[in-house]
Amino acid sequence: MEAQSYVFSKIISSDLGADEHYHVPKYQREYTWGKGNWEQLIHDIDENPKGYFMGSIICVSESILPGHEKIYQVIDGQQRLMTLSLLMAAIFSRLQALKDSLEFEDDNEMIHFLTTVSGLHSKLVKKKKDFLAGEQGGVIEKSAMCFLRVQPSKQNHNLDDYLFILSEIGVLTEKAKPAYCGLRIMYKGYQYFVDQLESLHLDELLELVAKINQLNFVLISVNTSADAFTLFETLNNRGVPLSATDIIKNKILSEMETKHNIDIDDS
């Protein structure tokens, strides 16, 4: 097990060559945060200095082949990572809408703006043209494979709705809007942040991005899902409480892996 403190900009890095991606496995529960959680997140970021502690993220580090992207399976931290991704998507959309009306005082101000927009894009999607045969975890678009930096579970159309949001803001190619997308929680979360950001000026938006980048997490990486489930049950005290079903499911999946050597997805 490895545990280390990182700021968000290092966990979801936009540096050239960054290859870490955080996927929520298909057996995980769906995205469940609602308006109260979204309001609290904005309040926590806004009312606290840079470096605010956001808790732990527990993930399983998958073995990878040379040259492949690193896919981490998120066991705990889905709600925070997904919500921050929706917030970044909304900020990206707002900055793109402002772009043509802005007048910069100097080149440094313009470069700062363009770097911020580019950084948000890179924290949402990485496009890889030289992907390798058999490489998994991405979505093929034309001649490139697009890796979502945070990829939600497929439960309740979470993934389809998120892919549509990313296409709507222009970081993926245009996709048809899934039926009833606007009635589900993923799109409602994105639209909530769009509405909240509408009145913010450029300086406020850039400051918000800076604070998001400096949010502090403890990233805990383990080698097996069984170890991750044990940690999850111990540390899950910030998000939506575990139901009896979640606890039983995690225990069964853990036993299948440790005692019967059966892959979690197969279970």
C-alpha angles and dihedrals in degrees: 000000000000124000123181138158116244137170115238093252088062095046093048097029125189093191117128108273096016106155107176119118130176117217126185107222118240092245092060120101117263128264106286110170115123141187095296091054093046091051091048092050093052090046093050092050095043099043099043131068121253113289097045110172113244100181132245135325117206118199141162115237109223120214110250138195120242111281095016123121116259111249117195117195108223113223097166126016101049095124095051096041093046094046092049089050091053089048092050090049090053092048091048090052092048094049091048090052091051096045100091094047097050125108114196123210093216144349093271091059091049092048091050090053094047092045091052093051092046091048092053090050091052092049090056104041138006117203114206117191096177096055117157130244110270094016111151136202102054140096116238114233117175106303097345138071112228117210117198107223088214114023119190127218119272090237115125092358092297093144096044091049093048092049088053091051090052091049091048092057092045105250091111129035117272115288132187113260110253114242112270091003092141091057095055127088098247095060092038089057092051092047091048090058092044089056093046093051096047094091097043121109123226095262091052092049092050091048090051091053090049091053092048090052091053098048108128124230136171106228112205115191121189133177101232137041089230091063090045093053091051091052091043094057090048099046104031098111104115105056137044107326118252114258122222087255092055092050093048092045092050091048093051093047090048092051092048091054100042101037104028101028092230119152115250094236091051090051 
